[in-house]
Amino acid sequence: MTAPIADQSAEQLPRPTRLSDVKGWFFTADQLLFDWFLAYQQDRSERGDLLELGAYMGKSAIFLGARLRDGERFTVCDLFDSPAEDASNSKEMKKSYATLTRRAFEANYRAFHDELPTIVQGLSSAVSDHVEAGSVRFAHIDASHLYEHVHGDILAVRELLTGSGVVVLDDYRAEHCPGVAAATWQAVANEGLRPVCITGTKFYGTWGDPEPLQKALVEWIKGRGDIWHEVQYVNDAPLVRLSAKGAKEPAQPVSRHKAAPAARAVPGPAAREPRASAARPGPRPPVPTRSTVRKVALDVLPPIVTRAIVRARRRARTR
């Protein structure tokens, strides 16, 4: 009987030593804003759960999980390895997320947290069956890029958010995701979504009052000094635009696989110069002979000088 082949897949699971090791796109500006919005809510004792639609390998989920407070629930909804229901969504999943697996997500997340979030494996449209209406204070939508799905995600999140809750939409301006842009700005124009701010990759909005958020955000930006910003107006409503190139990242979750600091090399005893008495004498340079000196003189001295030397030598011999 042939012995079963050992499962070696665990050896291929990721073991990130820091957040930047996790595959995905989560830039400094958005890390700063996630951190700021969640801290703003905490400072005002705003209660509520966290939600992410579309997790990829877990980079932003790991970051959110580190800001989860006692008594709060964090729900992550993603297809992972499940087939999508319609052909267009299946095609997009295969093209964009061919390496996506739930086990890889869980391995990444467990590298930074003891417990996994509540995972809903399936279409984002099913999230309302697992999350209570009006219970979410911060939601991140980064699932399908197709217009009809993003539109549905926005409407679903609207029902799940608290009155002052914040929603973040990824890829709202990427050229390869026009459906996200269409769904985002349609929600602003027709669904009551009110912009708070934007970065190069994400849109931040609320169905509550954006003015207190924007005022506090601008004050915080000015106090840092390393974030560029401006205020534009969309349909007579203010919108903060910002960039954080070169800004300092917020506190990062710490991995259990964190590499130990490299040991400092301890210098050994300095090499000693050999003592002069211990040095073995090398061969001595040859002492020039009279004939050698004479030959050199004949070769390099002017003829008149050479003749004078020859005459002087002859007179010396006759004395």
C-alpha positions, 0 to 999 in steps of 0.5 A, a space after each residue: 500500500 502506497 503511503 499518502 503524500 504529506 501535505 506540503 502546502 503549509 510550507 508555502 504559506 506566507 510568513 511576513 515579518 512586517 506589514 510591507 511583506 504582505 502583498 497588496 496596495 496600501 499606501 502611506 496616505 491611506 494608512 494615515 487616514 485609516 488611523 486618523 479616522 479610527 482614532 477620531 471615532 475613538 476620541 469621541 467614544 463612537 462605537 461600532 464594528 469594522 467591515 472590509 469587502 474584498 481583502 486580497 492578501 489581508 494588508 489593510 485588514 491586518 492594519 484595521 484589526 490592530 485598531 479593533 477595540 474590545 467588544 467590537 467585531 471585524 467582518 471580512 467578506 471576500 470570494 477567496 477561492 469560491 467561484 463567482 456567480 456570473 461569468 464577468 465577475 469570474 473573469 475579473 477574479 481570474 485576471 486580477 486575483 489568480 493567486 488569491 487564497 483564503 489560507 494565504 489570507 489567514 496565514 498573513 492575518 495570524 502573523 499579526 493577530 491571535 484571532 481571525 476576523 469574522 470571515 464571510 466567504 462569498 459575494 459581497 452582496 451577501 454581507 448584509 446577511 451577516 452584519 447587523 444594520 447600523 452597526 458599522 462605524 468604518 467600512 472599506 470597499 475593495 471588492 469587485 471593480 465592476 459597476 453593478 457590484 460596486 453600486 450594490 456594495 455602496 447601497 449595502 454599506 449605507 444600511 450597515 453604517 452608523 449615522 456618523 460612519 465612514 466608508 472608504 472606496 478603493 480605486 475610485 479613479 483608476 483608469 482600469 476601474 471605470 465602474 468604480 468611479 461611476 458607482 462612486 460619483 453616482 452615489 455622491 450625486 444620487 444616493 446621498 453619499 457626502 465626500 470627506 477627502 480623497 487620496 490618489 487611490 481612495 475616496 472617503 465619505 459619509 452619509 452623516 455630516 462631513 463638516 466636523 470631520 473635514 475641519 478636524 482633518 485639516 487641523 491635524 494635517 496642518 499640525 503634522 507639516 509633512 502632508 500636502 493638502 488642498 480644499 476643492 469644491 464638488 457641487 458646492 461642497 468642500 472636498 479635502 485632497 491630500 498627498 503624503 509622499 515622504 510622510 512618516 507612517 503610523 504605528 504598524 502592527 507587529 508580526 510574530 515572525 518579526 526577524 530578530 535584530 542582527 547581532 552586532 559583530 564584536 571586534 576581535 583583538 587587533 592584529 599586532 604589528 610584528 616587532 622589528 626584532 622578530 621580522 625576518 631579514 630579507 635580501 639586502 640590495 646589492 652595493 654598487 661596484 666601482 665599475 658599475 658607477 663608472 659605466 653609469 657615469 659614462 652613459 649619463 654624463 655629458 661627453 666633456 665631463 666624461 673626458 675630464 674624469 678620464 684625464 683626471 683618473 690617468 693623472 692619478 695613476 701616473 703619480 
